Amino acid sequence: MPGQTAEANWEKTYSATTADQTHALGAGLARVLDAGDLVVLSGELGAGKTTLTQGLGEGLGVRSGIISPTFVLVRIHPNLPDGPRPGGPDLVHVDAYRLGSAAEVDDIDLENTMDTSVTVVEWGHDRVEHLSENRLEIDLHRAIGLGGGFGRGSVTTGTADAANAGPDGARESLDFDTDDTDEPRTIVMRGYGPRWADAPELDAAGGIN
């Protein structure tokens, strides 16, 4: 299996003041995603992980109805022939919150769909990096936190914290992402592997700068 890339090729920071802007960033990002791409999302309750994924789904032109797959673990949204990208990749939406290790991720056989789909994994940090050296990691940070922990850590350090803890961690109640309100968010995107040697130009496409 591909190994984890030690350092990001680049890091870009976006600001969103509304859920619509978070959605727009996802739709803009979808325009540069292709089959085989892996997107790893981190962020606390209400940070906008599912809202961003809904934007990705809209931009990819897949079946609607994207919600957090917390208990199902994996949902597949097929590409629509009458959508904006007919013949494009499906969207595989994963919630890895209750998966405690890379081995448990392997048990859900994402490898079977990765080559033909865009795979988006919520709570995927330290769980799915082995699936591909080429990936985008996106951390969503709320301005108003719930106890101070969110995602991989601060914008400057990128250090993992308790918000990505497993089922035995203190943050277990924060596995839903259904309370996405209009409040400022900082969205930090990093690219790994040769596929993402350069940062995509999203300011115009996503409507966020």
N, C-alpha and C positions, 0 to 999 in steps of 0.2 A: 504494500500500500504506500501511497505517497506520504512523505514525511512532512511534518509541520515546518513551514518557513519561519526562520527565527525572527526576522524583522520585516516590517511593512515597507513596501516600496515608496509609499507616500501616505500622507494624511491630509484630509480636507475637512473643514468645519463649516456647517451650515446653521442658520438660525431660522426657526419656524415659530410664529406667534399664534397660529391657529391649526386645528386639525386638518383643515383643507390644504394648508401649505405642506404639512407632513405627507398628506395623500399625494399632492402634486409632485413632491420630490420622488416618491415611489414611481409615479407614472413616468416621470422623466428618466429615471434610472432604467426602467423597463425597456426603453428604446435602445439601450446599448447592451442588453442581456441576450444571451443565446443559450441554446441547449448545452448542458454540461456545466453551466455556471452555478456556483454555490454562494449563497448570501447568508451570513451569520448575524443574527440580531440579538442585541443585549439591551436591557433597560428595565426599570422597575414598573410596577403596576401603573397603568395609565400613561406610560411614556410615549406610546404611539407605535409599538411594534406591529400590531395588527392593522392599524390605520395605514402604515407604510406598506404593509403587504397587500392591502386592498388596492392601493395605488399601483403597485407592481402588477397585480392581476388585471387591472383595467388597461394598463399600458401593453401588457402581453396579449390581451384579448382572450382571456380564459373565462370559463364559466363563473358567474358571480356567486355570491353567498360565502365569501371568505370570512370566517370567524376564527377565534383562537381554538386550535385543535387540542386543548389541554388534556382531555380524557381519551380522545381517539388516537392521539399521538401523531397520526399522519392523515392528511387529506389531499387528494389529487384533484386538481381543477383542470379539465381538459381544454385545449385550445379550441376556439369557436371558429368555424369556417366563415362566418359572416362578421368576425371581429376585425380589429385594426391590423392584426398580423396573422391572416389565414395561413395555415400550414406551419405556424411557428411552434415553439415548445409549449408543453404543458407546464403547469405550476404545481410543484409538490411542496406542501406547507406542513412543516414539522414543528411540534412542541417537544423539546428535549428536557423540559424541566424535571420530569420524574425519571429520567435516564441518568444513572449515576456514573457512567463510565463510557469510554469509547467502545468497549465490548458490547454494552447494551445497545448502543447505536447500531452496531453491526447486526444485531439480531433483527432489526426491522428492515434490513435488506435495501437500504437506499441505493446501493450500487446498481440495482436492477433498473432504476428509473433515472439515474443521474445523467446518463449520456443523451437522453431524449427530452429532458426537462430542465427547467430552472428550479433549483432546490433552495427553499428559504427555511432556515432553522431558527426558531425562537429559543432563547436560553441555550444556544449552541456552543458558547465559549468553553474551551477545555473539554469538549465532547466530540466535535466533528472535524477538527482540523486535519485529522488523518485521512479524511475522505478525499481531499484534494489540496495540492499545494497552491492552486489557483482559487482564490476566494476573495470576496469582499466582506469585511467585518464592519458592522454599523452599530454604534452605541448611541442610544437615545437617552438624553438626560432631561428630566423635568426641572423647571426652575423652583418648584415647590416640591421638595422631596418627602418621602415617607420614612423618616428615621435616618436619613443621611446616606444610605447606600444605594447606588444605582449602577447596574451594568458592570463593566470592567473597571470602573474607577473614574478618576478625574480626567479631563481632557488632556492634561499634560503628562500624567504618569501612565495611564492605561493599565493600572494594577487591578487585578480581580479582587472582588470583595464578596461580602455575605449575600448580596442580592442574587448571585448566581449559585447559591448553595443548593445542595440536593434536598431530597425530601426530609432529611433529618435536621436541616438547618433551621435557624430561627425565622427565616423569611418565607416559610412554606406558604403562608396565606397570600403571598404576592405572585401567584402563578397565573392570575387572570389579567387580561389586558383589555378590559371592556369599559374603562372609565376615562376615555380619551377626551379631555376637555380643551377648550381654547385657552391655552396658557403658553408662555414662552418655553421653547425647548431648544437645546443645543444638540445637533446631530453630527456625530463624528464618524467619518468614513475612512477606512484604510484598505489599501489594495495589496494583495500578496500573490507572489508567483509571476511567471512571465506573461500570463494572460492579462494581468493588471500592472504591467510595468509602468504605464502612464495613467494618470487620473482621468476619468471621463469628464467631459465638459457638461455640467448639469445646470449651471446658473440659468441659462435661457430655457432649457428644456423643462426643468423642474420648477421654474418660476421662483427660485429661492437663491438668495445671495448672502 
